[in-house]
């Protein structure tokens, strides 16, 4: 006969699981919309700013807004999350390098060479890379529907990279530069996917602290590097404000919600739901920037939407456990 206390704790965990899963799904969707929507918002400003400096300003916006959030939480006396420890330094630093230093620089450089709607759909490759890393190296799993959806997202990324540019865009962007832009964005997606899986291991810790530490570290390196190597830090005030706001919302708040989703869902399922980000960015690129995708772009949009619908309805539980004492997931 089982221990009554153990039986009670088991029932309590079962009651919390649906609520935690629902919160994770909501945070992943909110993160996707905020991040995806930032791409068309920041794209016009990149025409008047150095790509490396732009990455620094994006992370400066993230660092400032999350620092305010963190200080406000402490001042209000709300329950603090599990603090970071020495054992978290390796995944934290590795995540900062791959997702905070390498990926944003590659993305802003690539975004300056391609239309925003094309870049938005290419971001779907991040989901595919995240799934593969989570499954191969973290032992997480998806069902057949998850694999089917990931395959469609990969097909959409391949389609948009070859035929998704509008005629007007093709006339204004050199083919060689377009290919370079696509490759840079694909490389950025791989960096962010690596970061997601590294961060998943410490997602149970203070999400705000993780996000603001990444923001300050990356802003310091990017802006300091520009000053050191003579790259221009000058940006027109209006464009600078746009980049800072995009960083605060599309990188800062979005990343914080993403980490909370990782805590409840694991990297594979969070990435699957986050796959709505390219769809949001694609739609806003058309609405805000009046871009006109060619037939291949619309086809990629439909394929990506179908992939999102399939992968988000995969009912297979993620292979994720979290230590309640340390806040670490595995």
Secondary structure as UniProt FT lines:
FT   HELIX           4..43
FT   HELIX           44..48
FT   HELIX           51..76
FT   HELIX           86..88
FT   HELIX           89..95
FT   HELIX           96..102
FT   HELIX           103..111
FT   TURN            112..113
FT   HELIX           116..122
FT   HELIX           124..137
FT   HELIX           144..163
FT   HELIX           167..172
FT   HELIX           175..200
FT   TURN            201..204
FT   HELIX           207..228
FT   TURN            229..230
FT   HELIX           237..246
FT   HELIX           247..253
FT   HELIX           254..274
FT   HELIX           276..289
FT   HELIX           295..312
FT   TURN            324..326
//
